[in-house]
Amino acid sequence: MTFEAAFEDVEAADRRDASRRALRLGVSGRFAQGNAAAVTVHNLSATGLLIQTDESLEAGSRFAVELPETGITEATVIWADAPMYGCRFDQPLGAAALAAAQLRGEASGTPAPDTLPEDFGQRLHRLRRERGLSLADIANRLGVSKPTVWAWEHGKSRPADRRLSALAEALGVTPGGLEPSPSGSPEILDGSRRRIAEAYGVEPSRVRIMIEL
């Protein structure tokens, strides 16, 4: 899921703690200082969210998230790899709150999570994070700059063919493992099955999906 959000100062959000920010989903905006500061939510789950912003955040930074159904939910930045930040909610979201927040993203015209296969950049980002590697780690292995790797992950550019083997080796996969699966692959069904299982509190193995052609 990818949709816009905006940080607002807590005075505008009628909160007492003036040192804290509130993140409002489904809107775009500016920070209190007046600097352009669109926030993009790349993933939202019951336990946290992945955001992208030009604002400098650090691990341990805390902010409030305004969610439909539940209202204010506190979150903490648990890892920072600017401009990407992984954040965890203090209390996991319930199924209703998660569904309402995801619908807010869908209403902004973006696809729901797991309804589309990964593209090259998304797969590269996932593989890198799963292996505990930073942008700098990949950049150093391939002899490129950190912004270059960031651009690959965000679809701004693609690595030259001569670098694919080294990139795959750094991530522990074959060069073919970097390419997205074709449309209609089992990954789409698996992702949908997981979402349905989470919403109804059952194991994914108990979800059956029938497709009529």
C-alpha positions, 0 to 999 in steps of 0.5 A: 500500500502506498498513500500520502500522509502529512505530519502536523504540529500537535497544536494544530491537532489540539494536543497538549504535548507541543514537542510531538507530531501527529501523522494524518493519513490520506492527506498531504501537507507541510510541516509547521516550519513551512518546509515541503514535507510530504510523507508517503506510507509504503506499508501499513500493518497491525504492528506498524508502518513504513514511511518515506519522508525528507524530514530527518528522524532518528531511531527512538523518535516518537509521534502520534498517528491519527487513524480512523476507528481508533483515533490517536495511536502512538508510534516509535521509529525502530529503524532509520535508513533515510529517507525510509523509516520503519515505525512500530505502534505501541499497541497493535491495531485491531482488524477493524482499525487496520481495514479502515486505515487501508481503505483510507489509502485505497480511497486516495487511488492507490492499490491495496497491499499485496494486490500487485506483484512486486516490481524490481525496486520493491523486490530489491528493497525487501531483499536488502532489508531481509538480509539486514543490509543498508543502502551503503552496504549495497553501494559499497559492494557494487562501487556505486553511490548510496543515492544510486541504490535508493533510486533503484529501489524507488523505480527512478532507474535500474542498474546496468546489466553488468551490475546485476550479477554482483547485486544478486550475489550481494543479496544471496539470490540468482540474477533471476531472483531479482526480477518480479514474478509475472502477473497472475503468479502465486505470489498474488494469491498468497498475499491475498490469502494472508490479508483475508486470514489476518482480517478474520483471525484464522490461519492462511491455510484455512483460506480457499480462493476460487477464481472463475474465468 
